Amino acid sequence: MVDENFYGEPNRVKVSELAAVCGFKIVGKLDFEILGIATLANATHKELSFFGNRKYVNDLKNTSAGAVIIAEESLKYLPPDAVGLIYANATIGYAKALKVMYPEEERSFCICPTASIHKTAKIGVGCHIGDHVVLEENVKIGDRVIIGSNSVIEKNCRIGSGCKIRNNVTISHSILGENVLVNSGVRIGESGFGIIPTGKEMVFIRQLGRVIIGDRVRIGANTTIDRGSVQDTVIGNDSVIDNLVQIAHNVTIGERSILVAQVGIAGSTKIGNDVVLAGQVGVSGHIEIGDGAIAAAKSGIAASIGAGKIVGGIPAVEANVWKRQAAFLKMAVTRKKQAK
């Protein structure tokens, strides 16, 4: 059940209206006003649900939902009294429906009196600057930018139009493109790990680069992105970074790449377009990961990976080799137990 205290009341739309807006094909004659969205297991006959994962096929067979967003090949599991809203990818269809029924909340835009804004900072039109925000000298903020409470944008940074920066974020030495989402607790532009132990002392190499973030990038809570040492750390357009990810100095990430929670990338690594690094993947420094490569969860990547490769394990190897290694290890352990 969606808590209206946080998300407000949904827009009331009829099934036929929702289908017209989202491009759904309707199977079934019943047309009713949708009162809300719920899971297959919990939905009522006046609510909308969706079927996007075969693990929930039993929930689909037994659902009381009045309408279900569903792929055509799964219609055979839909109860006869439910309306099917057909979309090729039901999860994407669900995302479309959410935008109609629960649009982004309109907020009052203002510059809060507790914000500390340097006289040389420039702020575009329609911006919201929250309580206790700090904008240092020569900061440039585009139009329709939201900056949450207690966030700090240090000198000379540029934030593109349409960006949303949530609470307790710090940004330094950085340039952000348009429509970037930065979630709470993110640290962008801190110094990288440029330290050389000599046996007597730690020599720190000053970090002189920047962070350059493209358009429509999403950055999860408590992620850290270090600025470059001399060259820049770069994140390409439309890439998605989950919570608790560490991106070191001089790393470059291409467009549309996905970094899942707790990924760690060491310095000067180059990651291509459309790469997926699953949860807790560790990537060594000064290597390259080609376009479209995929690394399974907890992989340890110590050497470069070619485009389109799927890898797993520690150290990471191609997926078919990794599976054989796991099978061999399992058989070896089983034989040892049986021999005792």
Secondary structure, DSSP 8 states (H G I E B T S, - for coil): ---HHHH-----EEHHHHHHHHT-EEESS---EE-EE--TTT--TTEEEE---GGGHHHHHT---SEEEE-GGGGGGS-TTSEEEE-SSHHHHHHHHHHHHS--------B-TT-EE-TT-EE-TT-EE-TT-EE-TT-EE-TT-EE-TT-EE-TT-EE-TT-EE-TT-EE-SEEE-SS-EE-TT-EEEE----EEE-SS-EEE------EEE-TT-EE-TT-EEE--SSS-EEE-TT-EE-TT-EE-TT-EE-TT-EE-TT-EE-TT-EE-TT-EE-TT-EE-SS-EE-TT-EE-TT-EE-S-B-TT-EEETTTTEEHHHHHHHHHHHHHHHHHHHHH-
